[in-house]
Amino acid sequence: MTEHRGMNVQLRQNAQKILEELPQGVDLVVAAKGRSPQEVQEVVEAGVGLIGENYLQDAQAAQPLIGDRVKWHFIGHLQRNKIKKAISMFDMIETVDSLEMAREMEQECARLARVMPVLIEINSGEEAQKFGLSPDDAVAVAQEIARLEWIKLMGLMTMGPRFGDPEESRPYFVKTKDIFDKIKALDVLGVEMRYLSMGMTNSYKVAIEEGANIVRIGSKIFGERKY
Ligand SMILES: *Cc1c(COP(=O)(O)O)cnc(C)c1O
């Protein structure tokens, strides 16, 4: 078991190091996909306050162990038939990618009398295989989401295309920040543009330079994913 203990200490140290290095005002969401509940618990003990889950099953496995010591962000693609479940399990949905999705969430939130903070996901690279709103549609959709009573728009999230060289991600972060600023400048009633979630293991430093105040990091903490 010593090897197991050693691994856990390593995870904690990895998370602590990132927490120490992030500039003031930048939050770490630990991207937990594919990790065991025990691994996630380990980084929570390091002082991490936000866990990002791509899959409801992963969250269902980890939440009983960890509970409300942290806030849970949904960062995956939310299938329509899982909206209800997600509303009851998460503190923020970072990946709203259509008005229809927001409207369905609104119905469930109204039923539960629960306000859900959300981010709009921007497909900043306009990649066919990726989810997210096209940059051209984002402002109009934000204005519509603003009218929903139980959905609180609080910012934007983007993945951007994957590159070996994080510098190549920069234009996509800049583009997303532009949209963020545009929506913020409209000062729409009911919208509070506070969070810009961009950057992962490979790209988070560039993302912070371009205005991210949430970074979502997995492999730099847990090691390479095994699949
Ligand atoms: C997996 C994932 C991350 C983290 O990626 P790493 O490269 O492992 O840091 C961030 N955001 C989303 C949406 C993810 O799916």
The ligand as an ORCA input file, in Angstrom:
! r2SCAN-3c Opt
* xyz 0 1
  C     -10.721     17.214    -19.314
  C     -11.152     18.606    -19.312
  C     -10.347     19.620    -18.772
  C      -8.969     19.366    -18.200
  O      -8.081     18.928    -19.167
  P      -6.547     18.632    -18.800
  O      -5.842     18.785    -20.074
  O      -6.520     17.237    -18.257
  O      -6.144     19.620    -17.779
  C     -10.843     20.907    -18.765
  N     -12.059     21.209    -19.252
  C     -12.859     20.267    -19.776
  C     -14.187     20.668    -20.299
  C     -12.440     18.943    -19.817
  O     -13.242     18.022    -20.357
*
